[in-house]
Amino acid sequence: MTDQLILEATPLNAVDRCDRCGAQAFVRAVLLSGGELLFCGHHAKEYAVGLKPLVAHIQDETEKLAQAPIN
């Protein structure tokens, strides 16, 4: 029997940066291998097809891009 650690997804925030370009990350791709990649909305779309066979879960928070900023 294999024990698996299941982590609760934490919301992405301004400190989380895209692994490709350094912009604010809005997508977390949890890899089947156990690692994770963070992407801005642009790069998440660009790499979506190639990532599908490699990911266990995708946390997509791109809806935050359409929200009005809090003053």
PDB file of N, CA, C and O in Angstrom:
ATOM      1  N   MET A   1       0.845  -1.179   0.000  1.00  0.00           N
ATOM      2  CA  MET A   1       0.000   0.000   0.000  1.00  0.00           C
ATOM      3  C   MET A   1       0.891   1.244   0.000  1.00  0.00           C
ATOM      4  O   MET A   1       1.897   1.289   0.708  1.00  0.00           O
ATOM      5  N   THR A   2       0.528   2.234  -0.780  1.00  0.00           N
ATOM      6  CA  THR A   2       1.288   3.470  -0.880  1.00  0.00           C
ATOM      7  C   THR A   2       0.548   4.571  -0.143  1.00  0.00           C
ATOM      8  O   THR A   2      -0.638   4.799  -0.378  1.00  0.00           O
ATOM      9  N   ASP A   3       1.254   5.251   0.749  1.00  0.00           N
ATOM     10  CA  ASP A   3       0.668   6.390   1.450  1.00  0.00           C
ATOM     11  C   ASP A   3       0.860   7.626   0.600  1.00  0.00           C
ATOM     12  O   ASP A   3       1.943   7.872   0.069  1.00  0.00           O
ATOM     13  N   GLN A   4      -0.219   8.411   0.473  1.00  0.00           N
ATOM     14  CA  GLN A   4      -0.135   9.651  -0.288  1.00  0.00           C
ATOM     15  C   GLN A   4      -0.468  10.806   0.624  1.00  0.00           C
ATOM     16  O   GLN A   4      -1.407  10.732   1.417  1.00  0.00           O
ATOM     17  N   LEU A   5       0.290  11.860   0.515  1.00  0.00           N
ATOM     18  CA  LEU A   5       0.015  13.083   1.245  1.00  0.00           C
ATOM     19  C   LEU A   5      -0.795  13.988   0.330  1.00  0.00           C
ATOM     20  O   LEU A   5      -0.341  14.348  -0.757  1.00  0.00           O
ATOM     21  N   ILE A   6      -1.980  14.352   0.765  1.00  0.00           N
ATOM     22  CA  ILE A   6      -2.833  15.231  -0.024  1.00  0.00           C
ATOM     23  C   ILE A   6      -2.814  16.597   0.628  1.00  0.00           C
ATOM     24  O   ILE A   6      -3.247  16.757   1.770  1.00  0.00           O
ATOM     25  N   LEU A   7      -2.315  17.573  -0.094  1.00  0.00           N
ATOM     26  CA  LEU A   7      -2.221  18.928   0.417  1.00  0.00           C
ATOM     27  C   LEU A   7      -3.419  19.736  -0.037  1.00  0.00           C
ATOM     28  O   LEU A   7      -3.869  19.621  -1.177  1.00  0.00           O
ATOM     29  N   GLU A   8      -3.924  20.549   0.861  1.00  0.00           N
ATOM     30  CA  GLU A   8      -5.013  21.445   0.508  1.00  0.00           C
ATOM     31  C   GLU A   8      -4.445  22.590  -0.317  1.00  0.00           C
ATOM     32  O   GLU A   8      -3.426  23.175   0.051  1.00  0.00           O
ATOM     33  N   ALA A   9      -5.085  22.908  -1.412  1.00  0.00           N
ATOM     34  CA  ALA A   9      -4.600  23.982  -2.283  1.00  0.00           C
ATOM     35  C   ALA A   9      -4.747  25.318  -1.574  1.00  0.00           C
ATOM     36  O   ALA A   9      -5.831  25.659  -1.101  1.00  0.00           O
ATOM     37  N   THR A  10      -3.671  26.065  -1.501  1.00  0.00           N
ATOM     38  CA  THR A  10      -3.725  27.399  -0.924  1.00  0.00           C
ATOM     39  C   THR A  10      -3.904  28.404  -2.050  1.00  0.00           C
ATOM     40  O   THR A  10      -3.355  28.219  -3.136  1.00  0.00           O
ATOM     41  N   PRO A  11      -4.658  29.455  -1.808  1.00  0.00           N
ATOM     42  CA  PRO A  11      -4.857  30.454  -2.861  1.00  0.00           C
ATOM     43  C   PRO A  11      -3.529  31.078  -3.288  1.00  0.00           C
ATOM     44  O   PRO A  11      -2.628  31.273  -2.472  1.00  0.00           O
ATOM     45  N   LEU A  12      -3.429  31.381  -4.552  1.00  0.00           N
ATOM     46  CA  LEU A  12      -2.245  32.072  -5.067  1.00  0.00           C
ATOM     47  C   LEU A  12      -2.340  33.543  -4.686  1.00  0.00           C
ATOM     48  O   LEU A  12      -3.436  34.096  -4.595  1.00  0.00           O
ATOM     49  N   ASN A  13      -1.197  34.171  -4.463  1.00  0.00           N
ATOM     50  CA  ASN A  13      -1.208  35.590  -4.110  1.00  0.00           C
ATOM     51  C   ASN A  13      -0.108  36.324  -4.885  1.00  0.00           C
ATOM     52  O   ASN A  13       0.545  35.734  -5.745  1.00  0.00           O
ATOM     53  N   ALA A  14       0.090  37.585  -4.586  1.00  0.00           N
ATOM     54  CA  ALA A  14       1.030  38.424  -5.343  1.00  0.00           C
ATOM     55  C   ALA A  14       2.481  37.970  -5.218  1.00  0.00           C
ATOM     56  O   ALA A  14       3.312  38.345  -6.045  1.00  0.00           O
ATOM     57  N   VAL A  15       2.797  37.182  -4.216  1.00  0.00           N
ATOM     58  CA  VAL A  15       4.162  36.681  -4.038  1.00  0.00           C
ATOM     59  C   VAL A  15       4.453  35.535  -5.002  1.00  0.00           C
ATOM     60  O   VAL A  15       5.609  35.315  -5.363  1.00  0.00           O
ATOM     61  N   ASP A  16       3.427  34.805  -5.423  1.00  0.00           N
ATOM     62  CA  ASP A  16       3.595  33.681  -6.350  1.00  0.00           C
ATOM     63  C   ASP A  16       3.862  34.219  -7.751  1.00  0.00           C
ATOM     64  O   ASP A  16       3.096  35.030  -8.272  1.00  0.00           O
ATOM     65  N   ARG A  17       4.953  33.760  -8.353  1.00  0.00           N
ATOM     66  CA  ARG A  17       5.385  34.289  -9.645  1.00  0.00           C
ATOM     67  C   ARG A  17       5.437  33.199 -10.702  1.00  0.00           C
ATOM     68  O   ARG A  17       5.710  32.038 -10.398  1.00  0.00           O
ATOM     69  N   CYS A  18       5.174  33.578 -11.938  1.00  0.00           N
ATOM     70  CA  CYS A  18       5.221  32.664 -13.081  1.00  0.00           C
ATOM     71  C   CYS A  18       6.637  32.117 -13.245  1.00  0.00           C
ATOM     72  O   CYS A  18       7.607  32.874 -13.257  1.00  0.00           O
ATOM     73  N   ASP A  19       6.744  30.793 -13.369  1.00  0.00           N
ATOM     74  CA  ASP A  19       8.051  30.168 -13.555  1.00  0.00           C
ATOM     75  C   ASP A  19       8.660  30.486 -14.918  1.00  0.00           C
ATOM     76  O   ASP A  19       9.856  30.272 -15.115  1.00  0.00           O
ATOM     77  N   ARG A  20       7.886  30.977 -15.839  1.00  0.00           N
ATOM     78  CA  ARG A  20       8.388  31.277 -17.184  1.00  0.00           C
ATOM     79  C   ARG A  20       8.860  32.717 -17.318  1.00  0.00           C
ATOM     80  O   ARG A  20       9.926  32.976 -17.876  1.00  0.00           O
ATOM     81  N   CYS A  21       8.048  33.678 -16.794  1.00  0.00           N
ATOM     82  CA  CYS A  21       8.386  35.085 -17.046  1.00  0.00           C
ATOM     83  C   CYS A  21       8.485  35.947 -15.783  1.00  0.00           C
ATOM     84  O   CYS A  21       8.948  37.085 -15.861  1.00  0.00           O
ATOM     85  N   GLY A  22       8.072  35.444 -14.647  1.00  0.00           N
ATOM     86  CA  GLY A  22       8.167  36.205 -13.412  1.00  0.00           C
ATOM     87  C   GLY A  22       6.970  37.086 -13.098  1.00  0.00           C
ATOM     88  O   GLY A  22       6.960  37.751 -12.063  1.00  0.00           O
ATOM     89  N   ALA A  23       5.955  37.111 -13.964  1.00  0.00           N
ATOM     90  CA  ALA A  23       4.739  37.877 -13.684  1.00  0.00           C
ATOM     91  C   ALA A  23       3.953  37.172 -12.572  1.00  0.00           C
ATOM     92  O   ALA A  23       4.273  36.041 -12.206  1.00  0.00           O
ATOM     93  N   GLN A  24       2.931  37.836 -12.039  1.00  0.00           N
ATOM     94  CA  GLN A  24       2.124  37.223 -10.990  1.00  0.00           C
ATOM     95  C   GLN A  24       1.475  35.944 -11.517  1.00  0.00           C
ATOM     96  O   GLN A  24       0.910  35.923 -12.610  1.00  0.00           O
ATOM     97  N   ALA A  25       1.565  34.885 -10.723  1.00  0.00           N
ATOM     98  CA  ALA A  25       1.008  33.588 -11.122  1.00  0.00           C
ATOM     99  C   ALA A  25      -0.468  33.508 -10.754  1.00  0.00           C
ATOM    100  O   ALA A  25      -0.875  33.910  -9.664  1.00  0.00           O
ATOM    101  N   PHE A  26      -1.261  32.983 -11.682  1.00  0.00           N
ATOM    102  CA  PHE A  26      -2.681  32.754 -11.452  1.00  0.00           C
ATOM    103  C   PHE A  26      -3.060  31.298 -11.682  1.00  0.00           C
ATOM    104  O   PHE A  26      -4.223  30.928 -11.525  1.00  0.00           O
ATOM    105  N   VAL A  27      -2.088  30.469 -12.052  1.00  0.00           N
ATOM    106  CA  VAL A  27      -2.342  29.042 -12.301  1.00  0.00           C
ATOM    107  C   VAL A  27      -1.228  28.225 -11.650  1.00  0.00           C
ATOM    108  O   VAL A  27      -0.043  28.513 -11.819  1.00  0.00           O
ATOM    109  N   ARG A  28      -1.638  27.192 -10.897  1.00  0.00           N
ATOM    110  CA  ARG A  28      -0.692  26.240 -10.293  1.00  0.00           C
ATOM    111  C   ARG A  28      -0.951  24.888 -10.931  1.00  0.00           C
ATOM    112  O   ARG A  28      -2.075  24.390 -10.894  1.00  0.00           O
ATOM    113  N   ALA A  29       0.075  24.292 -11.513  1.00  0.00           N
ATOM    114  CA  ALA A  29      -0.017  22.951 -12.091  1.00  0.00           C
ATOM    115  C   ALA A  29       0.735  21.995 -11.168  1.00  0.00           C
ATOM    116  O   ALA A  29       1.957  22.072 -11.046  1.00  0.00           O
ATOM    117  N   VAL A  30      -0.007  21.090 -10.517  1.00  0.00           N
ATOM    118  CA  VAL A  30       0.609  20.094  -9.634  1.00  0.00           C
ATOM    119  C   VAL A  30       0.938  18.883 -10.499  1.00  0.00           C
ATOM    120  O   VAL A  30       0.047  18.252 -11.067  1.00  0.00           O
ATOM    121  N   LEU A  31       2.208  18.573 -10.590  1.00  0.00           N
ATOM    122  CA  LEU A  31       2.677  17.519 -11.481  1.00  0.00           C
ATOM    123  C   LEU A  31       2.482  16.133 -10.879  1.00  0.00           C
ATOM    124  O   LEU A  31       2.486  15.975  -9.659  1.00  0.00           O
ATOM    125  N   LEU A  32       2.312  15.135 -11.733  1.00  0.00           N
ATOM    126  CA  LEU A  32       2.210  13.748 -11.291  1.00  0.00           C
ATOM    127  C   LEU A  32       3.464  13.321 -10.539  1.00  0.00           C
ATOM    128  O   LEU A  32       3.397  12.460  -9.663  1.00  0.00           O
ATOM    129  N   SER A  33       4.590  13.908 -10.869  1.00  0.00           N
ATOM    130  CA  SER A  33       5.864  13.587 -10.223  1.00  0.00           C
ATOM    131  C   SER A  33       5.983  14.181  -8.830  1.00  0.00           C
ATOM    132  O   SER A  33       6.915  13.861  -8.092  1.00  0.00           O
ATOM    133  N   GLY A  34       5.034  15.052  -8.467  1.00  0.00           N
ATOM    134  CA  GLY A  34       5.026  15.629  -7.135  1.00  0.00           C
ATOM    135  C   GLY A  34       5.405  17.084  -7.057  1.00  0.00           C
ATOM    136  O   GLY A  34       5.147  17.721  -6.036  1.00  0.00           O
ATOM    137  N   GLY A  35       6.003  17.636  -8.084  1.00  0.00           N
ATOM    138  CA  GLY A  35       6.378  19.043  -8.089  1.00  0.00           C
ATOM    139  C   GLY A  35       5.217  19.922  -8.511  1.00  0.00           C
ATOM    140  O   GLY A  35       4.098  19.445  -8.702  1.00  0.00           O
ATOM    141  N   GLU A  36       5.487  21.182  -8.650  1.00  0.00           N
ATOM    142  CA  GLU A  36       4.466  22.104  -9.136  1.00  0.00           C
ATOM    143  C   GLU A  36       5.109  23.182  -9.987  1.00  0.00           C
ATOM    144  O   GLU A  36       6.282  23.516  -9.819  1.00  0.00           O
ATOM    145  N   LEU A  37       4.323  23.714 -10.899  1.00  0.00           N
ATOM    146  CA  LEU A  37       4.739  24.827 -11.739  1.00  0.00           C
ATOM    147  C   LEU A  37       3.712  25.933 -11.580  1.00  0.00           C
ATOM    148  O   LEU A  37       2.516  25.664 -11.466  1.00  0.00           O
ATOM    149  N   LEU A  38       4.173  27.173 -11.572  1.00  0.00           N
ATOM    150  CA  LEU A  38       3.288  28.327 -11.484  1.00  0.00           C
ATOM    151  C   LEU A  38       3.361  29.101 -12.788  1.00  0.00           C
ATOM    152  O   LEU A  38       4.437  29.272 -13.362  1.00  0.00           O
ATOM    153  N   PHE A  39       2.200  29.571 -13.255  1.00  0.00           N
ATOM    154  CA  PHE A  39       2.148  30.301 -14.521  1.00  0.00           C
ATOM    155  C   PHE A  39       1.248  31.517 -14.422  1.00  0.00           C
ATOM    156  O   PHE A  39       0.258  31.511 -13.691  1.00  0.00           O
ATOM    157  N   CYS A  40       1.596  32.561 -15.163  1.00  0.00           N
ATOM    158  CA  CYS A  40       0.684  33.680 -15.385  1.00  0.00           C
ATOM    159  C   CYS A  40      -0.409  33.171 -16.326  1.00  0.00           C
ATOM    160  O   CYS A  40      -0.285  32.076 -16.875  1.00  0.00           O
ATOM    161  N   GLY A  41      -1.451  33.932 -16.513  1.00  0.00           N
ATOM    162  CA  GLY A  41      -2.534  33.502 -17.392  1.00  0.00           C
ATOM    163  C   GLY A  41      -2.075  33.239 -18.814  1.00  0.00           C
ATOM    164  O   GLY A  41      -2.510  32.270 -19.437  1.00  0.00           O
ATOM    165  N   HIS A  42      -1.196  34.094 -19.336  1.00  0.00           N
ATOM    166  CA  HIS A  42      -0.697  33.957 -20.703  1.00  0.00           C
ATOM    167  C   HIS A  42       0.053  32.636 -20.894  1.00  0.00           C
ATOM    168  O   HIS A  42      -0.232  31.891 -21.832  1.00  0.00           O
ATOM    169  N   HIS A  43       0.997  32.349 -20.021  1.00  0.00           N
ATOM    170  CA  HIS A  43       1.799  31.137 -20.185  1.00  0.00           C
ATOM    171  C   HIS A  43       1.016  29.874 -19.826  1.00  0.00           C
ATOM    172  O   HIS A  43       1.315  28.801 -20.349  1.00  0.00           O
ATOM    173  N   ALA A  44       0.029  29.982 -18.955  1.00  0.00           N
ATOM    174  CA  ALA A  44      -0.826  28.829 -18.668  1.00  0.00           C
ATOM    175  C   ALA A  44      -1.557  28.395 -19.941  1.00  0.00           C
ATOM    176  O   ALA A  44      -1.653  27.203 -20.235  1.00  0.00           O
ATOM    177  N   LYS A  45      -2.070  29.374 -20.691  1.00  0.00           N
ATOM    178  CA  LYS A  45      -2.751  29.057 -21.953  1.00  0.00           C
ATOM    179  C   LYS A  45      -1.767  28.486 -22.969  1.00  0.00           C
ATOM    180  O   LYS A  45      -2.080  27.528 -23.675  1.00  0.00           O
ATOM    181  N   GLU A  46      -0.582  29.079 -23.038  1.00  0.00           N
ATOM    182  CA  GLU A  46       0.419  28.652 -24.019  1.00  0.00           C
ATOM    183  C   GLU A  46       0.846  27.191 -23.808  1.00  0.00           C
ATOM    184  O   GLU A  46       1.048  26.458 -24.776  1.00  0.00           O
ATOM    185  N   TYR A  47       0.981  26.776 -22.556  1.00  0.00           N
ATOM    186  CA  TYR A  47       1.491  25.435 -22.256  1.00  0.00           C
ATOM    187  C   TYR A  47       0.412  24.430 -21.864  1.00  0.00           C
ATOM    188  O   TYR A  47       0.743  23.292 -21.530  1.00  0.00           O
ATOM    189  N   ALA A  48      -0.861  24.807 -21.894  1.00  0.00           N
ATOM    190  CA  ALA A  48      -1.949  23.949 -21.414  1.00  0.00           C
ATOM    191  C   ALA A  48      -1.968  22.575 -22.077  1.00  0.00           C
ATOM    192  O   ALA A  48      -2.071  21.566 -21.379  1.00  0.00           O
ATOM    193  N   VAL A  49      -1.874  22.510 -23.377  1.00  0.00           N
ATOM    194  CA  VAL A  49      -1.958  21.233 -24.093  1.00  0.00           C
ATOM    195  C   VAL A  49      -0.796  20.318 -23.722  1.00  0.00           C
ATOM    196  O   VAL A  49      -0.998  19.127 -23.487  1.00  0.00           O
ATOM    197  N   GLY A  50       0.397  20.851 -23.668  1.00  0.00           N
ATOM    198  CA  GLY A  50       1.568  20.052 -23.336  1.00  0.00           C
ATOM    199  C   GLY A  50       1.602  19.593 -21.884  1.00  0.00           C
ATOM    200  O   GLY A  50       2.192  18.560 -21.568  1.00  0.00           O
ATOM    201  N   LEU A  51       0.969  20.362 -21.001  1.00  0.00           N
ATOM    202  CA  LEU A  51       0.969  20.011 -19.581  1.00  0.00           C
ATOM    203  C   LEU A  51      -0.039  18.925 -19.220  1.00  0.00           C
ATOM    204  O   LEU A  51       0.174  18.179 -18.264  1.00  0.00           O
ATOM    205  N   LYS A  52      -1.132  18.827 -19.972  1.00  0.00           N
ATOM    206  CA  LYS A  52      -2.218  17.909 -19.607  1.00  0.00           C
ATOM    207  C   LYS A  52      -1.763  16.491 -19.246  1.00  0.00           C
ATOM    208  O   LYS A  52      -2.238  15.964 -18.240  1.00  0.00           O
ATOM    209  N   PRO A  53      -0.887  15.853 -19.993  1.00  0.00           N
ATOM    210  CA  PRO A  53      -0.492  14.489 -19.624  1.00  0.00           C
ATOM    211  C   PRO A  53       0.443  14.431 -18.409  1.00  0.00           C
ATOM    212  O   PRO A  53       0.703  13.347 -17.887  1.00  0.00           O
ATOM    213  N   LEU A  54       0.948  15.578 -17.956  1.00  0.00           N
ATOM    214  CA  LEU A  54       1.936  15.609 -16.880  1.00  0.00           C
ATOM    215  C   LEU A  54       1.378  16.041 -15.528  1.00  0.00           C
ATOM    216  O   LEU A  54       2.066  15.927 -14.514  1.00  0.00           O
ATOM    217  N   VAL A  55       0.143  16.534 -15.499  1.00  0.00           N
ATOM    218  CA  VAL A  55      -0.378  17.122 -14.263  1.00  0.00           C
ATOM    219  C   VAL A  55      -1.421  16.251 -13.583  1.00  0.00           C
ATOM    220  O   VAL A  55      -2.197  15.546 -14.229  1.00  0.00           O
ATOM    221  N   ALA A  56      -1.413  16.324 -12.251  1.00  0.00           N
ATOM    222  CA  ALA A  56      -2.413  15.652 -11.440  1.00  0.00           C
ATOM    223  C   ALA A  56      -3.586  16.592 -11.181  1.00  0.00           C
ATOM    224  O   ALA A  56      -4.732  16.156 -11.070  1.00  0.00           O
ATOM    225  N   HIS A  57      -3.286  17.889 -11.085  1.00  0.00           N
ATOM    226  CA  HIS A  57      -4.317  18.883 -10.764  1.00  0.00           C
ATOM    227  C   HIS A  57      -3.869  20.252 -11.266  1.00  0.00           C
ATOM    228  O   HIS A  57      -2.687  20.592 -11.209  1.00  0.00           O
ATOM    229  N   ILE A  58      -4.829  21.030 -11.757  1.00  0.00           N
ATOM    230  CA  ILE A  58      -4.551  22.411 -12.148  1.00  0.00           C
ATOM    231  C   ILE A  58      -5.439  23.325 -11.327  1.00  0.00           C
ATOM    232  O   ILE A  58      -6.664  23.201 -11.343  1.00  0.00           O
ATOM    233  N   GLN A  59      -4.813  24.240 -10.611  1.00  0.00           N
ATOM    234  CA  GLN A  59      -5.537  25.241  -9.824  1.00  0.00           C
ATOM    235  C   GLN A  59      -5.548  26.516 -10.651  1.00  0.00           C
ATOM    236  O   GLN A  59      -4.520  27.177 -10.794  1.00  0.00           O
ATOM    237  N   ASP A  60      -6.698  26.857 -11.190  1.00  0.00           N
ATOM    238  CA  ASP A  60      -6.817  27.998 -12.097  1.00  0.00           C
ATOM    239  C   ASP A  60      -7.550  29.130 -11.395  1.00  0.00           C
ATOM    240  O   ASP A  60      -8.736  29.009 -11.087  1.00  0.00           O
ATOM    241  N   GLU A  61      -6.856  30.217 -11.146  1.00  0.00           N
ATOM    242  CA  GLU A  61      -7.441  31.389 -10.500  1.00  0.00           C
ATOM    243  C   GLU A  61      -7.435  32.599 -11.443  1.00  0.00           C
ATOM    244  O   GLU A  61      -7.400  33.743 -10.991  1.00  0.00           O
ATOM    245  N   THR A  62      -7.470  32.341 -12.742  1.00  0.00           N
ATOM    246  CA  THR A  62      -7.432  33.444 -13.712  1.00  0.00           C
ATOM    247  C   THR A  62      -8.677  34.322 -13.642  1.00  0.00           C
ATOM    248  O   THR A  62      -8.677  35.421 -14.196  1.00  0.00           O
ATOM    249  N   GLU A  63      -9.740  33.865 -12.973  1.00  0.00           N
ATOM    250  CA  GLU A  63     -10.928  34.710 -12.829  1.00  0.00           C
ATOM    251  C   GLU A  63     -10.598  35.968 -12.027  1.00  0.00           C
ATOM    252  O   GLU A  63     -11.308  36.968 -12.134  1.00  0.00           O
ATOM    253  N   LYS A  64      -9.535  35.934 -11.228  1.00  0.00           N
ATOM    254  CA  LYS A  64      -9.107  37.109 -10.464  1.00  0.00           C
ATOM    255  C   LYS A  64      -8.684  38.254 -11.384  1.00  0.00           C
ATOM    256  O   LYS A  64      -8.721  39.418 -10.984  1.00  0.00           O
ATOM    257  N   LEU A  65      -8.284  37.929 -12.607  1.00  0.00           N
ATOM    258  CA  LEU A  65      -7.854  38.963 -13.554  1.00  0.00           C
ATOM    259  C   LEU A  65      -9.004  39.876 -13.958  1.00  0.00           C
ATOM    260  O   LEU A  65      -8.770  41.028 -14.325  1.00  0.00           O
ATOM    261  N   ALA A  66     -10.232  39.391 -13.899  1.00  0.00           N
ATOM    262  CA  ALA A  66     -11.395  40.165 -14.318  1.00  0.00           C
ATOM    263  C   ALA A  66     -12.005  40.949 -13.156  1.00  0.00           C
ATOM    264  O   ALA A  66     -12.898  41.765 -13.382  1.00  0.00           O
ATOM    265  N   GLN A  67     -11.555  40.729 -11.934  1.00  0.00           N
ATOM    266  CA  GLN A  67     -12.098  41.415 -10.774  1.00  0.00           C
ATOM    267  C   GLN A  67     -11.527  42.814 -10.662  1.00  0.00           C
ATOM    268  O   GLN A  67     -10.375  43.067 -11.014  1.00  0.00           O
ATOM    269  N   ALA A  68     -12.361  43.723 -10.160  1.00  0.00           N
ATOM    270  CA  ALA A  68     -11.909  45.093  -9.929  1.00  0.00           C
ATOM    271  C   ALA A  68     -10.957  45.098  -8.736  1.00  0.00           C
ATOM    272  O   ALA A  68     -11.172  44.360  -7.774  1.00  0.00           O
ATOM    273  N   PRO A  69      -9.907  45.918  -8.785  1.00  0.00           N
ATOM    274  CA  PRO A  69      -8.977  45.987  -7.648  1.00  0.00           C
ATOM    275  C   PRO A  69      -9.656  46.560  -6.420  1.00  0.00           C
ATOM    276  O   PRO A  69     -10.579  47.367  -6.524  1.00  0.00           O
ATOM    277  N   ILE A  70      -9.189  46.134  -5.252  1.00  0.00           N
ATOM    278  CA  ILE A  70      -9.719  46.636  -3.980  1.00  0.00           C
ATOM    279  C   ILE A  70      -8.935  47.882  -3.618  1.00  0.00           C
ATOM    280  O   ILE A  70      -7.704  47.856  -3.595  1.00  0.00           O
ATOM    281  N   ASN A  71      -9.625  48.967  -3.335  1.00  0.00           N
ATOM    282  CA  ASN A  71      -8.964  50.235  -2.972  1.00  0.00           C
ATOM    283  C   ASN A  71      -8.922  50.403  -1.485  1.00  0.00           C
ATOM    284  O   ASN A  71      -8.406  51.406  -0.992  1.00  0.00           O
TER     285      ASN A  71
END
